[in-house]
């Protein structure tokens, strides 16, 4: 098959009928079998954004929904059809209510409610057959038209799912299936835009009517990033089956498995790209399955196999901003370890909510995990239902997020400026060591202005900032020595055209200018005396810049081994 004859990949396509007929489609229809085998009344699937949740929900809609056309044709060549009559008998047999909240992102409660009203208008309009039904009571029809005309108030909107499901059950003689996609998007917006209580109050009533004690319900499905339990949105809902990234059920249906990626690369005649793709976009574990980020895989192949951070550019990383705002020294140190490719042991609570981060900063690991910024490499269930997990950065793409967000945070709070960052990058590129020294001196000077001099926070900020600025060119290592407030920072160049960099940092409060200068000399001498350059010399790094850096209060003195002409 010529390249021109091959199907395109479905970038941003969440319409199942189109995706499976016009594009290369990774068959996820066995999810239907798994559901019909288990038959939970209400299912909540929590996965990171752009991991195929909306497309899967639309697949469920097309499979189950009563339709004037024969929709079985969209499944006859899929895996579900080979599973037998027991499963095929459910195809096209249910009325379906389908709402996606993925685009409900507004700055105020008024605009959010207006958008929800609009979505309900559209969904009621999809069931226009109810207007002419002789099985619907007159008062129900009045309510139906109110929603359809966009005239319903907040209370009426909150009961819309309950009322629509009753009307559909009356009309078809069969209770509907309710599908809610990205249920927590407006809740996240409410948190960041300060209308949290309003949206949570509305959603509690909205979902309670739909899923709690609703006799007009065949099955319910919800997707989101977070399980929001503490707000009691699902309070009293005893029949809710929650499936998260830590659960084995449904583990291969969101995102791509290694086999699916392998087959895709074979189809597009680029099998040699598998290792590169693995390092950039693999690394997630959902349940016990290894998973690739589907959005990034599709974009990577579509754009000529150029490795880039595709997923991270699809939405704001508010989670990260929140994390860095409340990060304690311990958490900052952990972020530093993660950036070095190390594992961090963290307690993971799957019921964590956004506002709990402010109350308990250690919850950030739970948030980062469910949002797709961490992977679990080992877990142990605790007595309180939480997990003690080994977490790390999944792949190169997510590593870029960490660096960019750390850098943007340091820029935001004024520790460094974009000019400083550019100067450091330029001096490295040009091998201009004088410019490099001046840039690092400026960076350190700025850092001191914004951190409490002599505190752990300063050093965390310094190291994280250097990583964010220089990690592309360098492997950065830090040997943290205890007791004397000293860091040794070693920066091994990934390309021999760059110089190696070694920094010895010392601080002592209350020093005069002369004493400060003497301390920086001492730091520089120590690099030589303790042969900190041994590893670099062994690896053939010819040019090594050594910095002896001394701090006292808000003063800094830098000495270097490089002579300038």
FIZA-246067 format. One record per residue (C-alpha): residue in three letters; y, z, x; residue number from 1. Coordinates in nm, 2 decimals, padded with zeros to 4 digits. Each point is the difference from the previous one (the first is absolute). Layout:
REM residues N
type, v, w, u, seq
ALA, Y, Z, X, NUM
...
This chain:
REM residues 565
type, v, w, u, seq
UNK, 00.00, 00.00, 00.00, 1
UNK, 00.34, -00.10, 00.14, 2
UNK, 00.27, 00.26, 00.03, 3
UNK, 00.20, -00.18, -00.27, 4
UNK, -00.28, 00.03, -00.24, 5
UNK, -00.04, 00.38, 00.04, 6
UNK, 00.13, 00.23, -00.26, 7
UNK, 00.32, 00.19, 00.07, 8
UNK, 00.00, 00.38, 00.03, 9
UNK, 00.15, 00.19, -00.30, 10
UNK, 00.31, 00.16, 00.16, 11
UNK, 00.15, 00.22, -00.27, 12
UNK, -00.22, -00.14, -00.28, 13
UNK, -00.12, 00.28, -00.23, 14
UNK, -00.10, -00.23, -00.29, 15
UNK, -00.38, 00.00, 00.01, 16
UNK, -00.05, -00.34, -00.18, 17
UNK, 00.23, -00.18, 00.25, 18
UNK, -00.13, 00.19, 00.30, 19
UNK, -00.36, -00.08, -00.06, 20
UNK, 00.05, -00.37, -00.11, 21
UNK, 00.28, -00.12, 00.23, 22
UNK, -00.03, 00.21, 00.31, 23
UNK, -00.25, 00.15, 00.24, 24
UNK, -00.14, 00.29, -00.20, 25
UNK, -00.19, 00.30, 00.14, 26
UNK, -00.24, 00.09, -00.27, 27
UNK, 00.05, 00.36, -00.12, 28
UNK, -00.16, -00.04, -00.34, 29
UNK, -00.29, 00.25, 00.09, 30
UNK, 00.26, 00.26, -00.06, 31
UNK, -00.06, -00.07, -00.37, 32
UNK, -00.37, 00.07, 00.04, 33
UNK, 00.07, 00.33, 00.18, 34
UNK, 00.23, 00.11, -00.28, 35
UNK, -00.25, -00.10, -00.28, 36
UNK, -00.27, 00.19, 00.18, 37
UNK, 00.21, 00.32, 00.02, 38
UNK, 00.21, -00.04, -00.32, 39
UNK, 00.26, 00.27, 00.07, 40
UNK, 00.25, 00.02, -00.30, 41
UNK, 00.31, -00.01, 00.23, 42
UNK, 00.00, -00.11, 00.36, 43
UNK, 00.29, 00.04, 00.25, 44
UNK, -00.02, -00.21, 00.32, 45
UNK, 00.24, 00.11, 00.28, 46
UNK, 00.05, -00.24, 00.29, 47
UNK, 00.29, -00.11, 00.22, 48
UNK, 00.24, -00.27, -00.12, 49
UNK, -00.11, -00.36, 00.02, 50
UNK, -00.37, 00.07, 00.03, 51
UNK, -00.09, -00.21, -00.31, 52
UNK, 00.05, 00.25, -00.28, 53
UNK, 00.19, -00.22, -00.23, 54
UNK, -00.23, -00.30, 00.05, 55
UNK, -00.30, 00.22, -00.08, 56
UNK, 00.16, 00.14, -00.31, 57
UNK, 00.07, -00.35, -00.12, 58
UNK, -00.36, -00.09, 00.07, 59
UNK, -00.11, 00.28, -00.22, 60
UNK, 00.24, -00.12, -00.28, 61
UNK, -00.13, -00.35, 00.01, 62
UNK, -00.36, 00.11, 00.00, 63
UNK, 00.02, 00.25, -00.29, 64
UNK, 00.28, -00.14, -00.22, 65
UNK, -00.07, -00.18, -00.33, 66
UNK, 00.15, -00.35, 00.03, 67
UNK, 00.03, -00.32, -00.20, 68
UNK, -00.13, -00.19, 00.31, 69
UNK, -00.35, 00.04, 00.15, 70
UNK, 00.10, 00.22, 00.31, 71
UNK, -00.36, 00.03, 00.11, 72
UNK, 00.07, -00.33, 00.20, 73
UNK, 00.20, 00.21, 00.25, 74
UNK, -00.30, 00.21, 00.08, 75
UNK, -00.30, -00.23, -00.02, 76
UNK, 00.01, -00.08, 00.38, 77
UNK, 00.07, 00.37, 00.09, 78
UNK, -00.23, 00.28, 00.11, 79
UNK, 00.03, 00.19, -00.33, 80
UNK, -00.16, -00.29, -00.20, 81
UNK, -00.32, 00.03, 00.20, 82
UNK, -00.04, 00.37, -00.09, 83
UNK, -00.16, -00.08, -00.34, 84
UNK, 00.07, 00.00, -00.37, 85
UNK, 00.07, 00.38, -00.01, 86
UNK, 00.33, -00.07, 00.18, 87
UNK, 00.08, -00.34, -00.14, 88
UNK, -00.02, 00.14, -00.35, 89
UNK, 00.33, 00.19, 00.06, 90
UNK, 00.19, -00.31, 00.10, 91
UNK, 00.28, -00.09, -00.25, 92
UNK, -00.08, 00.28, -00.24, 93
UNK, 00.29, 00.25, 00.02, 94
UNK, 00.37, 00.00, -00.10, 95
UNK, 00.19, 00.09, 00.32, 96
UNK, 00.34, 00.16, 00.07, 97
UNK, 00.13, -00.09, 00.35, 98
UNK, 00.31, 00.14, 00.16, 99
UNK, 00.11, -00.03, 00.36, 100
UNK, 00.27, 00.23, 00.13, 101
UNK, 00.01, -00.15, 00.35, 102
UNK, 00.35, -00.14, -00.05, 103
UNK, 00.15, 00.31, -00.17, 104
UNK, 00.23, 00.08, 00.28, 105
UNK, 00.35, 00.11, -00.11, 106
UNK, 00.27, 00.24, 00.10, 107
UNK, 00.04, 00.19, -00.32, 108
UNK, -00.21, 00.13, -00.29, 109
UNK, 00.19, -00.21, -00.25, 110
UNK, -00.08, -00.33, 00.18, 111
UNK, -00.36, 00.12, 00.05, 112
UNK, -00.05, 00.07, -00.37, 113
UNK, 00.16, -00.34, -00.09, 114
UNK, -00.26, -00.17, 00.23, 115
UNK, -00.29, 00.19, -00.15, 116
UNK, 00.13, -00.10, -00.35, 117
UNK, 00.00, -00.36, 00.11, 118
UNK, -00.35, 00.02, 00.14, 119
UNK, -00.12, 00.15, -00.33, 120
UNK, 00.18, -00.27, -00.19, 121
UNK, -00.19, -00.27, 00.19, 122
UNK, -00.33, 00.18, -00.05, 123
UNK, 00.05, 00.04, -00.37, 124
UNK, 00.10, -00.36, -00.01, 125
UNK, -00.34, -00.09, 00.16, 126
UNK, -00.16, 00.15, -00.31, 127
UNK, 00.22, -00.18, -00.25, 128
UNK, -00.31, -00.05, -00.22, 129
UNK, 00.05, 00.36, -00.12, 130
UNK, 00.32, -00.11, -00.19, 131
UNK, -00.21, -00.20, -00.25, 132
UNK, -00.30, 00.24, -00.01, 133
UNK, -00.09, 00.13, -00.34, 134
UNK, -00.17, 00.30, 00.17, 135
UNK, 00.33, 00.14, 00.13, 136
UNK, 00.19, 00.25, -00.21, 137
UNK, 00.36, -00.08, -00.10, 138
UNK, 00.16, 00.29, 00.20, 139
UNK, -00.20, -00.12, 00.31, 140
UNK, 00.14, -00.34, -00.04, 141
UNK, 00.35, 00.14, -00.02, 142
UNK, -00.07, 00.18, 00.33, 143
UNK, -00.15, -00.31, 00.15, 144
UNK, 00.31, -00.21, -00.07, 145
UNK, 00.22, 00.27, 00.13, 146
UNK, -00.17, -00.02, 00.34, 147
UNK, 00.00, -00.38, -00.02, 148
UNK, 00.37, -00.01, -00.07, 149
UNK, 00.08, 00.25, 00.28, 150
UNK, 00.15, 00.25, -00.24, 151
UNK, -00.24, 00.29, 00.06, 152
UNK, 00.14, 00.33, 00.14, 153
UNK, -00.16, 00.21, 00.28, 154
UNK, -00.22, 00.20, -00.23, 155
UNK, -00.13, -00.31, -00.17, 156
UNK, -00.06, -00.17, 00.33, 157
UNK, -00.20, 00.31, 00.13, 158
UNK, -00.25, -00.04, -00.28, 159
UNK, -00.03, -00.38, 00.02, 160
UNK, -00.34, -00.01, 00.18, 161
UNK, -00.15, 00.24, -00.25, 162
UNK, 00.13, -00.20, -00.30, 163
UNK, -00.08, -00.34, 00.14, 164
UNK, -00.36, 00.10, 00.08, 165
UNK, -00.04, 00.13, -00.37, 166
UNK, 00.13, -00.33, -00.14, 167
UNK, -00.22, -00.21, 00.23, 168
UNK, -00.31, 00.22, -00.10, 169
UNK, 00.08, -00.05, -00.37, 170
UNK, 00.05, -00.37, 00.03, 171
UNK, -00.30, -00.08, 00.22, 172
UNK, -00.23, 00.28, -00.11, 173
UNK, -00.04, 00.09, 00.36, 174
UNK, 00.21, 00.24, 00.22, 175
UNK, 00.19, -00.17, 00.28, 176
UNK, -00.02, 00.03, 00.38, 177
UNK, 00.33, 00.12, 00.15, 178
UNK, 00.09, -00.12, 00.35, 179
UNK, 00.30, 00.16, 00.18, 180
UNK, 00.08, -00.15, 00.34, 181
UNK, 00.21, 00.19, 00.26, 182
UNK, 00.06, 00.29, -00.24, 183
UNK, 00.18, 00.20, 00.27, 184
UNK, 00.26, -00.25, 00.11, 185
UNK, 00.27, 00.12, -00.24, 186
UNK, -00.09, 00.36, 00.09, 187
UNK, 00.06, -00.07, 00.37, 188
UNK, 00.33, -00.16, -00.09, 189
UNK, 00.09, 00.30, -00.21, 190
UNK, -00.07, 00.22, 00.30, 191
UNK, 00.22, -00.19, 00.24, 192
UNK, 00.28, -00.08, -00.25, 193
UNK, 00.02, 00.35, -00.16, 194
UNK, -00.13, -00.06, -00.35, 195
UNK, -00.34, 00.15, 00.07, 196
UNK, -00.02, 00.25, -00.29, 197
UNK, 00.10, -00.27, -00.26, 198
UNK, -00.27, -00.25, 00.12, 199
UNK, -00.27, 00.27, 00.03, 200
UNK, 00.08, 00.13, -00.35, 201
UNK, -00.02, -00.35, -00.15, 202
UNK, -00.32, -00.09, 00.18, 203
UNK, -00.17, 00.32, -00.10, 204
UNK, 00.05, -00.08, -00.37, 205
UNK, -00.07, -00.37, 00.06, 206
UNK, -00.34, 00.05, 00.16, 207
UNK, -00.10, 00.30, -00.21, 208
UNK, 00.02, -00.22, -00.31, 209
UNK, -00.20, -00.27, 00.17, 210
UNK, -00.27, 00.18, 00.18, 211
UNK, -00.03, 00.36, -00.14, 212
UNK, -00.19, 00.04, -00.32, 213
UNK, 00.06, -00.36, -00.09, 214
UNK, -00.29, -00.10, -00.23, 215
UNK, 00.14, -00.36, 00.01, 216
UNK, -00.10, -00.05, 00.36, 217
UNK, -00.30, -00.18, 00.14, 218
UNK, 00.09, 00.04, 00.37, 219
UNK, 00.31, 00.07, 00.21, 220
UNK, 00.08, -00.12, 00.35, 221
UNK, 00.30, 00.10, 00.21, 222
UNK, 00.10, -00.09, 00.35, 223
UNK, 00.26, 00.15, 00.24, 224
UNK, 00.06, 00.12, 00.35, 225
UNK, 00.00, 00.38, -00.09, 226
UNK, -00.20, 00.22, -00.22, 227
UNK, 00.28, 00.20, -00.16, 228
UNK, -00.17, 00.31, -00.14, 229
UNK, 00.24, 00.28, 00.07, 230
UNK, 00.25, -00.13, -00.26, 231
UNK, -00.27, 00.01, -00.26, 232
UNK, 00.04, -00.36, -00.10, 233
UNK, -00.37, 00.00, -00.06, 234
UNK, -00.02, 00.36, -00.11, 235
UNK, -00.30, 00.08, -00.22, 236
UNK, -00.15, -00.34, 00.07, 237
UNK, -00.35, 00.11, 00.07, 238
UNK, -00.15, -00.35, -00.01, 239
UNK, 00.21, -00.14, 00.29, 240
UNK, -00.21, -00.14, 00.29, 241
UNK, 00.22, -00.02, 00.31, 242
UNK, -00.10, -00.24, 00.27, 243
UNK, 00.19, 00.04, 00.33, 244
UNK, -00.03, -00.14, 00.35, 245
UNK, -00.23, 00.29, 00.09, 246
UNK, -00.25, -00.08, -00.27, 247
UNK, -00.31, -00.22, 00.04, 248
UNK, 00.01, -00.15, -00.35, 249
UNK, 00.18, -00.34, -00.03, 250
UNK, 00.06, 00.02, 00.38, 251
UNK, -00.03, -00.37, 00.07, 252
UNK, 00.20, -00.14, -00.30, 253
UNK, 00.36, 00.06, 00.13, 254
UNK, 00.08, -00.18, 00.33, 255
UNK, -00.24, -00.22, 00.19, 256
UNK, -00.33, 00.10, 00.17, 257
UNK, -00.09, -00.13, 00.35, 258
UNK, -00.25, -00.25, -00.15, 259
UNK, 00.26, -00.14, -00.24, 260
UNK, 00.25, -00.04, 00.28, 261
UNK, -00.27, -00.17, 00.22, 262
UNK, -00.08, -00.25, -00.28, 263
UNK, 00.37, -00.07, -00.05, 264
UNK, 00.05, -00.07, 00.37, 265
UNK, -00.30, -00.23, 00.00, 266
UNK, 00.13, -00.19, -00.31, 267
UNK, 00.34, -00.06, 00.17, 268
UNK, -00.17, -00.09, 00.33, 269
UNK, 00.16, 00.28, 00.20, 270
UNK, -00.30, 00.23, 00.08, 271
UNK, 00.13, 00.06, 00.35, 272
UNK, 00.29, 00.21, -00.15, 273
UNK, -00.23, 00.27, -00.13, 274
UNK, 00.06, 00.25, 00.28, 275
UNK, 00.38, -00.05, -00.01, 276
UNK, 00.00, 00.05, -00.37, 277
UNK, -00.21, 00.31, 00.03, 278
UNK, 00.24, 00.17, 00.24, 279
UNK, 00.30, -00.09, -00.22, 280
UNK, -00.12, 00.05, -00.36, 281
UNK, -00.33, 00.19, -00.01, 282
UNK, -00.06, 00.37, 00.06, 283
UNK, 00.02, 00.14, -00.36, 284
UNK, -00.29, 00.19, -00.14, 285
UNK, -00.03, 00.02, -00.38, 286
UNK, -00.30, 00.23, -00.07, 287
UNK, -00.25, -00.10, 00.26, 288
UNK, 00.11, -00.37, 00.02, 289
UNK, 00.21, -00.16, 00.27, 290
UNK, 00.29, -00.19, -00.16, 291
UNK, 00.26, -00.26, 00.10, 292
UNK, 00.35, -00.01, -00.14, 293
UNK, -00.03, -00.30, -00.24, 294
UNK, 00.37, -00.09, -00.01, 295
UNK, 00.02, -00.02, 00.38, 296
UNK, -00.33, -00.20, 00.03, 297
UNK, 00.12, -00.26, -00.25, 298
UNK, 00.34, -00.03, 00.16, 299
UNK, -00.14, -00.02, 00.35, 300
UNK, -00.24, -00.29, -00.08, 301
UNK, 00.26, -00.18, -00.22, 302
UNK, 00.27, 00.02, 00.28, 303
UNK, -00.22, -00.16, 00.27, 304
UNK, -00.16, 00.32, 00.13, 305
UNK, 00.32, 00.15, 00.14, 306
UNK, -00.05, 00.38, 00.03, 307
UNK, 00.30, 00.18, -00.16, 308
UNK, 00.06, 00.31, -00.21, 309
UNK, -00.02, -00.18, -00.34, 310
UNK, -00.08, 00.30, -00.22, 311
UNK, 00.27, 00.23, 00.13, 312
UNK, 00.27, -00.24, -00.09, 313
UNK, -00.10, -00.01, -00.37, 314
UNK, 00.18, 00.31, -00.10, 315
UNK, 00.21, 00.29, 00.12, 316
UNK, -00.17, 00.28, 00.19, 317
UNK, 00.16, 00.28, -00.19, 318
UNK, -00.30, 00.22, 00.07, 319
UNK, 00.07, -00.02, 00.37, 320
UNK, 00.37, 00.08, -00.05, 321
UNK, -00.10, 00.31, -00.20, 322
UNK, -00.25, 00.10, 00.27, 323
UNK, 00.25, -00.02, 00.28, 324
UNK, 00.27, 00.19, -00.19, 325
UNK, -00.22, 00.31, -00.04, 326
UNK, -00.22, -00.03, 00.32, 327
UNK, -00.05, 00.33, 00.18, 328
UNK, -00.05, 00.01, 00.38, 329
UNK, -00.38, 00.01, -00.06, 330
UNK, 00.01, -00.31, -00.22, 331
UNK, 00.23, -00.19, 00.24, 332
UNK, -00.25, 00.08, 00.28, 333
UNK, -00.28, -00.13, -00.22, 334
UNK, 00.19, -00.32, -00.08, 335
UNK, 00.03, -00.04, 00.38, 336
UNK, -00.37, 00.04, 00.04, 337
UNK, -00.07, -00.25, -00.27, 338
UNK, 00.23, -00.25, 00.17, 339
UNK, -00.21, 00.04, 00.32, 340
UNK, -00.31, -00.10, -00.20, 341
UNK, -00.14, 00.35, -00.02, 342
UNK, -00.15, 00.18, -00.30, 343
UNK, 00.16, 00.29, -00.18, 344
UNK, -00.19, 00.26, -00.21, 345
UNK, 00.17, 00.05, -00.34, 346
UNK, -00.07, 00.16, -00.34, 347
UNK, 00.00, -00.28, -00.26, 348
UNK, 00.08, 00.10, -00.36, 349
UNK, -00.05, -00.30, -00.23, 350
UNK, 00.22, 00.16, -00.27, 351
UNK, 00.31, 00.00, 00.22, 352
UNK, 00.32, -00.12, -00.16, 353
UNK, 00.33, -00.12, 00.15, 354
UNK, 00.20, 00.31, -00.05, 355
UNK, -00.27, 00.22, 00.15, 356
UNK, 00.09, -00.14, 00.34, 357
UNK, 00.33, 00.19, -00.01, 358
UNK, -00.18, 00.32, -00.09, 359
UNK, -00.28, -00.05, 00.25, 360
UNK, 00.06, -00.25, 00.28, 361
UNK, -00.37, 00.00, 00.10, 362
UNK, -00.06, -00.20, -00.32, 363
UNK, 00.14, -00.30, 00.18, 364
UNK, -00.34, -00.09, 00.13, 365
UNK, -00.14, -00.02, -00.35, 366
UNK, 00.29, -00.23, -00.10, 367
UNK, -00.03, -00.22, 00.31, 368
UNK, -00.38, -00.03, -00.06, 369
UNK, 00.01, -00.11, -00.37, 370
UNK, 00.29, -00.23, 00.07, 371
UNK, -00.19, -00.19, 00.27, 372
UNK, 00.17, 00.13, 00.31, 373
UNK, -00.30, 00.20, 00.13, 374
UNK, -00.38, -00.04, 00.00, 375
UNK, -00.27, 00.27, -00.02, 376
UNK, -00.25, -00.01, 00.29, 377
UNK, -00.18, 00.32, -00.10, 378
UNK, 00.02, 00.24, -00.30, 379
UNK, -00.13, 00.34, -00.11, 380
UNK, 00.03, 00.14, -00.35, 381
UNK, 00.17, 00.34, -00.03, 382
UNK, -00.06, 00.27, -00.26, 383
UNK, 00.32, -00.07, -00.18, 384
UNK, -00.08, -00.37, -00.06, 385
UNK, 00.21, -00.13, 00.28, 386
UNK, -00.13, -00.18, 00.31, 387
UNK, 00.04, 00.08, 00.37, 388
UNK, 00.03, -00.34, 00.15, 389
UNK, 00.04, -00.17, 00.33, 390
UNK, 00.28, -00.26, -00.05, 391
UNK, 00.14, -00.27, 00.22, 392
UNK, 00.21, -00.32, -00.03, 393
UNK, -00.23, -00.27, -00.14, 394
UNK, 00.11, -00.31, 00.20, 395
UNK, 00.28, -00.18, 00.19, 396
UNK, 00.19, -00.09, -00.31, 397
UNK, 00.04, 00.36, -00.11, 398
UNK, 00.08, 00.11, 00.35, 399
UNK, 00.31, -00.23, -00.02, 400
UNK, 00.11, 00.18, -00.32, 401
UNK, -00.01, 00.34, 00.18, 402
UNK, 00.20, -00.13, 00.29, 403
UNK, 00.26, -00.18, -00.22, 404
UNK, 00.04, 00.30, -00.23, 405
UNK, 00.03, 00.24, 00.29, 406
UNK, 00.26, -00.22, 00.16, 407
UNK, 00.19, -00.06, -00.33, 408
UNK, 00.00, 00.38, -00.06, 409
UNK, 00.14, 00.07, 00.34, 410
UNK, 00.27, -00.27, -00.06, 411
UNK, 00.08, 00.14, -00.34, 412
UNK, 00.06, 00.36, 00.12, 413
UNK, 00.20, -00.13, 00.29, 414
UNK, -00.23, 00.10, 00.29, 415
UNK, 00.02, -00.36, 00.13, 416
UNK, 00.19, -00.30, -00.09, 417
UNK, -00.12, -00.36, -00.05, 418
UNK, 00.21, -00.09, 00.31, 419
UNK, -00.19, 00.25, 00.21, 420
UNK, -00.34, -00.12, -00.13, 421
UNK, 00.10, -00.36, 00.08, 422
UNK, 00.13, 00.09, 00.35, 423
UNK, -00.34, 00.17, 00.09, 424
UNK, -00.19, -00.31, -00.13, 425
UNK, 00.23, -00.24, 00.19, 426
UNK, -00.01, 00.19, 00.32, 427
UNK, -00.38, 00.01, 00.00, 428
UNK, -00.01, -00.38, -00.07, 429
UNK, 00.25, -00.07, 00.27, 430
UNK, -00.15, 00.25, 00.25, 431
UNK, 00.35, 00.14, 00.03, 432
UNK, -00.07, 00.35, 00.12, 433
UNK, 00.36, 00.11, 00.02, 434
UNK, 00.05, -00.10, -00.37, 435
UNK, -00.33, 00.18, -00.09, 436
UNK, 00.12, 00.32, 00.16, 437
UNK, 00.33, -00.01, -00.17, 438
UNK, -00.17, -00.08, -00.34, 439
UNK, -00.25, 00.29, 00.04, 440
UNK, 00.29, 00.23, 00.11, 441
UNK, 00.19, -00.10, -00.32, 442
UNK, -00.31, 00.04, -00.21, 443
UNK, -00.06, 00.35, 00.13, 444
UNK, 00.37, 00.10, -00.02, 445
UNK, 00.00, -00.11, -00.37, 446
UNK, -00.32, 00.19, -00.06, 447
UNK, 00.15, 00.32, 00.13, 448
UNK, 00.29, -00.04, -00.23, 449
UNK, -00.22, 00.01, -00.31, 450
UNK, -00.27, 00.25, 00.10, 451
UNK, 00.01, 00.36, 00.09, 452
UNK, 00.01, -00.01, 00.37, 453
UNK, -00.30, 00.16, 00.16, 454
UNK, -00.21, 00.00, -00.32, 455
UNK, -00.33, -00.17, -00.06, 456
UNK, 00.16, -00.23, -00.25, 457
UNK, 00.21, -00.17, 00.27, 458
UNK, -00.31, -00.09, 00.20, 459
UNK, -00.19, -00.12, -00.30, 460
UNK, 00.30, -00.22, -00.09, 461
UNK, 00.02, -00.13, 00.35, 462
UNK, -00.36, -00.10, 00.03, 463
UNK, -00.03, -00.15, -00.35, 464
UNK, 00.32, -00.19, 00.06, 465
UNK, -00.13, -00.14, 00.33, 466
UNK, -00.32, -00.11, -00.17, 467
UNK, 00.19, -00.17, -00.27, 468
UNK, 00.22, -00.18, 00.25, 469
UNK, -00.24, -00.09, 00.27, 470
UNK, -00.36, 00.00, -00.14, 471
UNK, -00.02, -00.38, -00.01, 472
UNK, 00.03, -00.01, 00.38, 473
UNK, -00.15, 00.33, 00.09, 474
UNK, -00.30, 00.23, -00.05, 475
UNK, 00.18, 00.33, -00.02, 476
UNK, -00.17, 00.32, 00.10, 477
UNK, 00.12, 00.36, 00.00, 478
UNK, -00.15, 00.29, 00.18, 479
UNK, 00.15, 00.30, -00.17, 480
UNK, -00.01, 00.30, 00.23, 481
UNK, 00.01, 00.35, -00.16, 482
UNK, 00.24, 00.28, 00.06, 483
UNK, 00.28, -00.16, 00.22, 484
UNK, 00.15, -00.25, -00.25, 485
UNK, -00.10, -00.30, 00.20, 486
UNK, -00.12, -00.35, -00.11, 487
UNK, -00.14, -00.26, 00.23, 488
UNK, 00.04, -00.35, -00.16, 489
UNK, -00.19, -00.28, 00.15, 490
UNK, 00.07, -00.36, -00.11, 491
UNK, -00.27, -00.24, 00.11, 492
UNK, 00.12, -00.37, -00.04, 493
UNK, -00.23, -00.22, -00.20, 494
UNK, 00.13, -00.30, 00.19, 495
UNK, 00.04, 00.03, 00.38, 496
UNK, 00.34, -00.18, -00.01, 497
UNK, 00.14, 00.33, -00.13, 498
UNK, 00.05, 00.30, 00.22, 499
UNK, -00.20, 00.32, -00.05, 500
UNK, 00.21, 00.30, -00.11, 501
UNK, -00.06, 00.37, 00.07, 502
UNK, 00.22, 00.28, -00.13, 503
UNK, -00.01, 00.36, 00.09, 504
UNK, 00.21, 00.21, -00.24, 505
UNK, 00.13, 00.35, 00.07, 506
UNK, 00.24, 00.23, -00.18, 507
UNK, 00.16, 00.33, 00.06, 508
UNK, 00.29, 00.15, -00.20, 509
UNK, 00.33, 00.10, 00.16, 510
UNK, 00.00, -00.21, 00.31, 511
UNK, 00.31, -00.12, 00.19, 512
UNK, 00.04, -00.37, 00.08, 513
UNK, -00.12, 00.07, 00.36, 514
UNK, -00.31, 00.19, -00.13, 515
UNK, -00.07, -00.27, -00.25, 516
UNK, 00.01, -00.27, 00.27, 517
UNK, -00.22, 00.21, 00.22, 518
UNK, -00.26, 00.04, -00.29, 519
UNK, -00.01, -00.38, -00.05, 520
UNK, -00.06, -00.05, 00.37, 521
UNK, -00.28, 00.25, -00.02, 522
UNK, -00.15, -00.19, -00.30, 523
UNK, 00.01, -00.33, 00.20, 524
UNK, -00.16, 00.16, 00.31, 525
UNK, -00.27, 00.14, -00.22, 526
UNK, -00.10, -00.35, -00.11, 527
UNK, -00.05, -00.09, 00.37, 528
UNK, -00.17, 00.33, 00.09, 529
UNK, -00.25, 00.00, -00.28, 530
UNK, -00.06, -00.38, 00.04, 531
UNK, 00.06, -00.08, -00.37, 532
UNK, 00.00, -00.36, 00.10, 533
UNK, -00.36, 00.00, 00.12, 534
UNK, -00.14, -00.16, -00.32, 535
UNK, 00.26, -00.28, -00.01, 536
UNK, -00.06, -00.08, 00.37, 537
UNK, -00.37, -00.02, -00.07, 538
UNK, 00.07, -00.25, -00.28, 539
UNK, 00.21, -00.22, 00.22, 540
UNK, 00.34, 00.08, -00.14, 541
UNK, 00.23, -00.09, 00.29, 542
UNK, 00.34, 00.12, -00.13, 543
UNK, 00.02, 00.36, -00.12, 544
UNK, 00.33, 00.16, -00.12, 545
UNK, 00.00, 00.37, 00.03, 546
UNK, 00.24, 00.22, -00.20, 547
UNK, 00.07, 00.37, 00.07, 548
UNK, 00.18, 00.12, -00.32, 549
UNK, 00.15, 00.34, -00.03, 550
UNK, 00.16, 00.16, -00.31, 551
UNK, 00.22, 00.30, -00.06, 552
UNK, 00.15, 00.06, -00.34, 553
UNK, 00.15, -00.34, -00.09, 554
UNK, 00.03, -00.12, 00.36, 555
UNK, -00.24, -00.24, 00.17, 556
UNK, -00.04, -00.12, 00.36, 557
UNK, -00.23, -00.30, 00.09, 558
UNK, -00.12, -00.08, 00.36, 559
UNK, -00.20, -00.30, 00.08, 560
UNK, -00.19, -00.15, 00.30, 561
UNK, 00.16, -00.34, -00.05, 562
UNK, 00.28, -00.11, 00.22, 563
UNK, 00.26, -00.25, -00.13, 564
UNK, 00.21, -00.24, 00.20, 565
